[in-house]
């Protein structure tokens, strides 16, 4: 079974997902892109029941709902509305806030908020690869100034949050034969400090060893923190990570009118998801459902808790 294609237009989206059964079939195909594998017996064949929205394993007879054990598990929100929300949040260029989704879907604000945060959990592919080649790294503060705090010291919640960013820089030859650069994949992470240990941890999680790093002259980028990487401290001349952080701040202020620091990590995940798929925005819908169908459900109470900080 190949990964299903994605609707290219709103008209096609409405036609393909006019019925809940069509949504469930698409969700099933997204969940098992390489073919079904029974959760109990590991068998590779299942057939769809005619009387209920379930699939039954041909080998052991176990019946499985397409949404069981996924982000949609035990959701009271109609599956068609889930699809609509996933399409809106993934293909709409600036994204949308919970208040905007509430108006679009005529639901309670709380429903829209939880739905969006569940989808944001599905914006990080567990097996995503690290950045390689030439990579720019920097840190930035999100939010207002903290009284008595300066430079890259401890970020003082709830006033502002410290984040780390890394972006791959891709080189190419343009149509006129000139050397050019463009922004590649992005990684963002919320942090408490910009010290040597935190920088080392961020790099280990997001950048492939051997990459050539461009950084600022901050002392946290020490030989220990950058061990295993090439290093060129020329970040003032490297605009890609600065542009990414500037765009992030504009997006948070414009689309969401600011966010609470305890939930910032999820918004960083959304911004990275959107940035890394900016060349193929319509394909982002299928990518989002593919990840959402493979990760475990998250209770509402857990979504209210702050995300862990890197």
Secondary structure, 3 states (H helix, E strand, C coil): CCCCCCCCCHHHHHHHCCCHHHHHHHHHHHHCCCCCCCCCCCCCCEEECCCCCEEEECCCCCEEECCCCCCCCCCCCCHHHHHHHHHHHHHCCCCCCHHHHHHHHCCCHHHHHHHHHHHHHCCCCCCCCCECCEEEEEEEEEECCCCCCCCCCCCCCCCEEEEEEEEEEEEEECCCCCEEEEEEEEEEEEECCCCHHHHHHHHHHHECCCCEEECCCCCCCCCCCCCCCEEECCHHHCCHHHHHHHHHHHHHHHCCCCCCHHHHHHHHHHHHHHHHCHHHHHHHHHHHHHHHCCCCCCCHHHHCCCCCCC
